[in-house]
Amino acid sequence: YSLLSSGINAECPLRPGGNWNHDLLGCFDDFGLCISTMFLPCLTFGRNAVAVGVVDSVFIGALLLFVPILDIICLIKVRGATREKYGIEGSVIGDIFSLWCCGLCSLIQQAQQCNSAAPGQSVDRS
């Protein structure tokens, strides 16, 4: 039983069991997203926040990453909202752990989820 398969990262689209479409360390599954997130993580975060309904504007979402302490709260909230919207199993502790261990990979994983799966969508990865 590993942390990677316990819902802290896992795989994506919505399958029974509620896993992510891409692994936490699957950053290079979308190389363009990986590069853009490396240089402009605020933009990826803003897009993720809009996609899950936390904010109404990518610009406002991006600005939230520049406010100390609020940035951490917002990162956790958006990851939790992503899990909730796509029915992914996990917890706040798992969200904090993934953001702390690899924040950019976590942002990319959320973006890949939002880009590749509609709420309630089930994707067979076999």
N, C-alpha and C positions, 0 to 999 in steps of 0.2 A: 504494500500500500504506500504510494508515494504522494507527495504534495502535488505533483503535476497532474495526477489523475483524480484528485479529490475535489475538483471544482475550482481550485485556486487558479488554474490556467485551463487545462483540458483542451478540447477541440471546439469547433463552433457549430454552424447552424443548429437550429432547434431540432434536436432529436429527443426521443424519450430519454430521460436522465438529465436533460438540461445542460449540455456541454457547449463550450465555445466552438466556433467553426474552425479556428486556428489556434495552435498552441501559443502559450505565452512567449516562447522563444521562436515563434514562426515569423519573426519580423521581416525576413527576406522573401516571404510568400508574395509580397507586393513591393518590389524594390523601389518604385517611385514614391510610394507612401513612406517607406523607410527613410529615404533620403530627405524628403520634405519634412518629416517629423524630426529628424536629427537637427535640421537647421531652423525650423519654425515649429517647435512643439506647441506653441500657443495657438497656432492656426488649426492644427489637428484637434487639439482639445476643444476649441470653439466649435468646430464642426461636429464633434462627438456630442457636446452639450446640446446643440440644436437638434441633432438627430434623435436624442432621447427625451427632448422636451424640457430640459432643465433651464435653458435660456431661449430667447427668441431671436438672438442675433449672434452670428459668428464673431463679430467684432467685440461685443460685450463678453462673450465666453472667453475669447482670447485675452482680453484685458484682466480677467479674473486671475489669471496665472501670474500677474505682476504684483498682486497684493499679498504680502506675507501673512501667513497663517490661514487667511481666506483661501489661498491657492490649495492648500492641503485639504481643507474641508471640501472644496469644490471637486477636487480630483476624486476623493472618496465618494462623494455624492453622485457624480456622473458615472463612475464605474458601477456603483450599486444600481443606479437607474438603468444602465445598460443590461445588467443581469436580470433585473425585474422585467424590463420590456421584452426580452427574448427568452424568458423562462429558464435562465441559467442558474444552476445550483451554486451556492457559495454563501459567504458571510462577509460582514464588514471586516473581520479580522483577516480573512483571505484577501480582501481588496487592499487593505493596508499593507499586507505582506508583499503582494505583487507590485504595488506602487513603490514600495520602499526598495525592494530588490532590483527591480528593473522598470523604472517609471516610463521610459520611452517605449519599451516593448509592450507595456500595459496599454499605453495610448494607442499604439498600432493595432494591438489585438482588438481593442474596442472599435476602432475605425473599420477594421476588416469585418467585424461582426455587423456593424451598421450598414456597411456597403454591400454585404453579400446575403443578408437574410432579412426577410420581412417578419414582423412579429407573428409568432405562431407557425412560421415556416419550418418544415422538416426537410433536412437534406441528408440523403444517404451517402456516406463517404466510402462505401465498399468498392 
